[in-house]
Amino acid sequence: MRLIKLIHLINSNYACSHIVSNNKIIVMSNLRNNFFAAIILISIAGCNTKKESVNIVESPSSNIAIEFILSNDGSPNYIVKHKSSVVIDTSKMGFDFKEQPSLQSGLKIIGIETNKVNEDWEMQWGEQRIVNNNYNEMIVKLEEEQAPNRNLYIYFRAYNDGIGFRYEFPEQKGVDTLIIMDENTQFNLTGDHMCWWIPGDWDIYEHLYTTSKFSEIDAISKRNHPNLAQTYIPENAVNTPVTMRTEDGLHLSFHEANLTDYAGMTLKVDAENLTMTSELVGSTRFGYKVKRSLPFQTPWRSIQIAEKAGDLIASNLIVNLNEPNKIGDVSWF
């Protein structure tokens, strides 16, 4: 109704500018025309523009926060903060499939769930018998706005010593199996951090670690191990865990947890833009990275965050993200 009234006012003023003979009045009317036209354009733009949706989950101590952002084109993104400072800047999420469109935009939020967990569990072996598992969780449920209206759920967990997130593909109408060509999980760094890394490889972890700035990572030139054969990652990629130290002395370690029936993750390096993107290992014999029946969950993508390097070793983030013991009694070990 407001739009109709504005159009009527503009038409009235336009007529007025032709009736009045005084040049000054004509100019004023024309200015008024432009003013009302601008209001209409702004109103139309406001009606057609979707606002970004931002949802946040904080760690129990509130020192670490994860922001999930659904951009105005329906693209999922996330940001990680430590004590209000951005650690991972706006980073994209999504998948490419075989014989299906990519799932990276055109999504809407159909639900948000939150959970708080603070429990102790017994580790079957290792340096620590009782482990505290304390985190806050946010589950974002997404659905395509257009057919075939596929669903994607993303689980975010914020711990006091880092974060983890994973994807879930629930049961879908008309689809019983997904063939993943690429997982497009991005880690957008905030600086040219000092890094400790080894080149991406499908089979071995026996490479010596290299220390360099992120912008100087050159995994391709480091592939000189005699056991590499034909299994190396063709891109400039590093194996996880890859550890970094920021100029402010904050330590980050990127890895994965609960790697079950899924391709392992290396991280493809964009040295110029200070970005890493998940690069799943795979065989050219099959021509894809993952084939799974629905429903299923991916491994956790994890980032340990510590102010001191030694705290990375003391962190229980990875074991807390792994599944509980399924073997049963292991006292005979």
C-alpha positions in Angstrom: 0.0 0.0 0.0 2.8 2.4 0.8 4.4 1.7 -2.5 1.2 2.6 -4.3 0.9 5.8 -2.4 4.5 6.7 -3.3 3.9 6.1 -6.9 0.8 8.2 -6.8 2.8 11.1 -5.2 5.5 10.9 -7.9 2.9 10.9 -10.7 1.2 14.0 -9.0 4.5 15.9 -8.7 5.5 15.0 -12.2 2.3 16.5 -13.5 2.8 19.6 -11.3 6.2 20.2 -12.9 4.7 20.5 -16.3 1.8 22.8 -15.2 3.8 25.4 -13.2 5.8 27.8 -15.4 8.2 29.2 -12.8 11.6 27.6 -13.4 12.5 27.4 -9.7 9.3 25.5 -8.9 10.0 23.1 -11.7 13.5 22.3 -10.4 12.1 21.8 -6.9 9.5 19.4 -8.2 12.0 17.4 -10.1 14.2 17.1 -7.0 11.1 15.9 -5.2 10.6 13.3 -8.0 14.1 12.1 -7.6 13.7 11.8 -3.8 10.5 9.7 -4.0 12.0 7.6 -6.8 15.0 6.8 -4.5 12.7 5.8 -1.7 10.9 3.4 -4.0 14.2 1.8 -5.2 15.3 1.4 -1.6 12.0 -0.1 -0.6 12.1 -2.6 -3.5 15.7 -3.5 -2.7 14.7 -4.0 0.9 11.9 -6.3 0.0 14.1 -8.5 -2.3 17.2 -8.7 -0.1 17.5 -11.5 2.4 19.3 -10.6 5.6 22.2 -12.7 6.9 21.3 -15.1 9.7 23.9 -15.3 12.5 23.8 -17.9 15.3 26.4 -18.3 18.0 27.6 -21.0 20.4 30.2 -20.2 23.1 32.4 -22.6 25.1 31.6 -23.2 28.8 34.1 -20.6 29.9 33.0 -18.2 27.1 36.6 -17.8 25.9 35.9 -19.5 22.5 32.9 -18.8 20.2 31.7 -20.2 16.9 29.4 -18.0 14.7 27.3 -19.7 12.1 26.3 -17.3 9.3 23.8 -18.1 6.6 24.5 -15.5 3.9 21.8 -13.8 1.9 22.2 -16.3 -0.9 21.8 -19.2 1.4 25.5 -20.1 1.7 26.6 -21.6 5.0 29.7 -20.0 6.7 31.3 -20.0 10.1 33.7 -17.8 12.1 35.8 -18.8 15.2 36.7 -16.3 17.9 39.1 -16.5 20.9 38.5 -13.8 23.5 36.6 -11.7 21.0 39.5 -11.9 18.5 38.8 -13.6 15.2 40.9 -16.8 14.8 39.2 -18.2 11.7 37.5 -15.6 9.5 34.4 -16.1 7.5 34.9 -19.6 5.9 32.6 -21.4 3.5 31.1 -24.9 3.8 29.6 -27.3 1.3 29.8 -30.3 -0.9 30.1 -31.4 -4.5 28.4 -34.6 -5.6 28.3 -37.0 -8.5 25.2 -36.8 -10.5 23.7 -34.2 -8.2 24.0 -30.4 -7.9 26.5 -29.0 -5.4 25.1 -28.2 -2.0 26.7 -24.8 -1.2 24.0 -22.2 -1.4 20.2 -21.8 -1.7 19.7 -23.1 1.8 17.4 -22.0 4.6 17.5 -22.7 8.4 14.6 -25.0 9.4 15.8 -25.5 13.0 18.4 -24.7 15.6 19.1 -27.1 18.6 21.4 -26.4 21.5 22.9 -28.8 24.1 25.2 -28.5 27.1 27.3 -31.5 28.2 29.6 -31.8 31.2 30.5 -35.4 31.9 33.4 -37.6 32.9 34.4 -40.8 31.2 37.1 -43.4 31.7 39.9 -43.7 29.1 40.9 -47.3 28.6 44.6 -46.5 28.2 46.9 -43.5 28.2 48.3 -41.0 30.6 44.9 -39.9 32.0 42.2 -42.3 33.3 39.3 -39.9 33.9 38.6 -37.4 31.1 36.2 -34.4 31.4 34.0 -33.8 28.4 32.6 -30.3 28.7 31.2 -28.5 25.7 28.2 -26.4 24.4 26.7 -27.6 21.1 24.6 -26.0 18.4 23.0 -28.1 15.7 22.0 -26.1 12.6 19.4 -27.8 10.4 19.4 -26.6 6.8 17.1 -27.3 3.8 17.3 -26.3 0.2 14.7 -23.7 -0.8 14.3 -25.2 -4.2 13.6 -28.8 -5.3 14.8 -31.4 -4.5 14.9 -29.7 -1.0 17.8 -31.7 0.3 18.7 -31.4 4.0 22.1 -30.8 5.6 22.7 -30.6 9.4 25.8 -29.1 10.9 27.0 -29.8 14.4 29.1 -27.2 16.2 30.8 -27.9 19.5 32.6 -25.3 21.5 35.1 -26.5 24.1 37.4 -24.4 26.3 40.4 -25.8 24.4 39.0 -25.6 20.8 36.1 -26.3 18.5 34.8 -29.2 16.4 32.1 -29.3 13.7 30.8 -32.1 11.5 28.1 -32.6 8.8 25.2 -34.9 8.9 23.2 -36.1 5.9 19.8 -37.3 7.1 17.4 -39.5 5.2 16.2 -37.8 2.0 13.3 -38.5 -0.2 14.3 -40.3 -3.4 17.9 -40.6 -2.4 19.5 -43.6 -0.5 23.2 -43.0 -1.4 25.5 -40.0 -1.7 28.7 -40.0 -3.8 30.9 -37.1 -2.6 33.3 -35.7 -5.1 34.7 -32.9 -2.8 34.1 -31.5 0.6 34.5 -27.8 0.5 35.3 -26.9 4.1 37.3 -23.8 4.3 39.7 -22.5 7.0 40.2 -18.8 6.4 43.3 -17.6 8.4 43.7 -14.1 9.8 47.4 -13.8 9.2 50.6 -15.4 7.8 51.1 -17.7 10.7 54.2 -19.7 11.5 53.4 -23.3 10.6 54.7 -26.8 11.3 53.6 -29.1 8.5 54.3 -32.2 6.4 53.2 -32.7 2.7 49.8 -34.2 1.9 50.1 -38.0 1.4 47.6 -40.8 1.1 49.7 -43.5 2.8 52.4 -42.4 5.1 53.2 -39.8 7.9 56.9 -40.4 8.0 57.9 -37.1 6.5 60.0 -34.7 8.5 58.1 -31.6 9.6 58.9 -28.3 8.0 58.8 -25.0 9.8 57.8 -22.0 7.7 55.4 -19.1 7.3 52.0 -20.2 5.9 52.7 -18.2 2.7 55.9 -20.3 2.2 54.3 -23.7 2.3 55.4 -25.7 -0.7 54.3 -29.3 -0.2 55.0 -30.3 -3.8 58.8 -29.8 -3.5 58.9 -31.8 -0.2 57.6 -35.1 -1.8 60.9 -36.9 -1.9 60.1 -39.9 0.3 61.0 -43.2 -1.4 57.7 -44.8 -0.3 55.5 -42.1 -1.9 55.1 -44.0 -5.2 52.0 -42.6 -7.0 49.9 -41.9 -3.9 50.8 -38.2 -3.2 48.2 -35.5 -3.3 48.6 -33.5 -6.6 47.8 -30.1 -5.1 49.9 -28.1 -2.6 48.3 -29.8 0.4 49.4 -30.7 3.9 48.5 -33.6 6.2 46.8 -33.0 9.4 47.5 -32.2 12.1 49.0 -29.0 11.0 50.0 -26.6 13.8 50.4 -22.8 13.7 51.4 -19.9 15.9 50.0 -16.5 15.4 51.9 -13.2 15.8 50.1 -12.8 19.2 51.4 -16.2 20.3 48.1 -18.1 20.0 48.6 -21.8 19.0 46.2 -23.5 16.6 46.2 -27.2 15.5 44.0 -28.4 12.7 43.0 -32.0 12.6 40.0 -34.4 12.4 38.3 -36.9 14.8 36.1 -39.9 14.5 37.3 -40.8 11.0 34.9 -43.7 10.3 34.0 -45.0 6.9 35.0 -41.7 5.2 38.0 -40.4 3.3 40.8 -38.9 5.3 41.2 -35.1 5.1 44.3 -33.3 3.9 44.3 -29.5 3.6 44.8 -27.7 0.3 46.9 -24.6 0.7 46.1 -21.2 -0.9 49.3 -19.4 0.2 48.3 -16.2 -1.5 44.9 -15.8 0.2 46.0 -17.4 3.5 43.3 -20.1 3.2 43.1 -23.9 3.6 40.4 -26.0 2.1 39.6 -29.7 2.8 41.0 -32.0 0.2 39.8 -35.5 0.7 42.0 -38.4 -0.3 40.7 -40.7 -3.0 41.6 -43.1 -5.7 41.4 -42.4 -9.4 40.2 -46.0 -9.8 36.9 -45.1 -8.2 36.6 -41.5 -9.5 35.1 -40.2 -6.3 36.1 -39.5 -2.6 33.2 -40.9 -0.5 30.2 -43.2 -1.1 27.9 -43.6 1.8 24.3 -44.8 2.4 22.0 -42.3 4.1 21.9 -41.3 6.9 25.5 -40.7 7.9 27.8 -38.2 9.6 31.2 -37.0 8.5 34.2 -37.0 10.8 34.7 -33.9 13.0 36.8 -31.1 11.7 38.7 -29.9 14.8 40.8 -26.9 15.8 42.7 -26.9 19.1 43.2 -23.4 20.4 45.8 -22.7 23.1 47.7 -19.8 24.5 50.7 -22.0 25.3 52.2 -24.7 23.0 52.1 -27.2 25.9 48.4 -26.8 26.2 48.0 -28.5 22.8 49.5 -31.7 24.2 47.3 -31.5 27.4 44.1 -30.9 25.3 41.6 -33.7 25.2 39.6 -32.2 22.3 40.3 -35.1 19.9 39.6 -37.9 22.3 36.4 -36.2 23.4 35.2 -35.9 19.8 36.0 -39.6 19.1 33.3 -42.2 19.7 33.1 -44.0 23.0 34.7 -47.4 23.5 32.7 -50.0 21.6 34.9 -53.0 22.4 33.7 -53.5 26.0 36.0 -54.8 28.7 39.6 -54.0 27.7 41.2 -55.0 31.0 43.1 -57.8 29.2 45.0 -55.2 27.1 
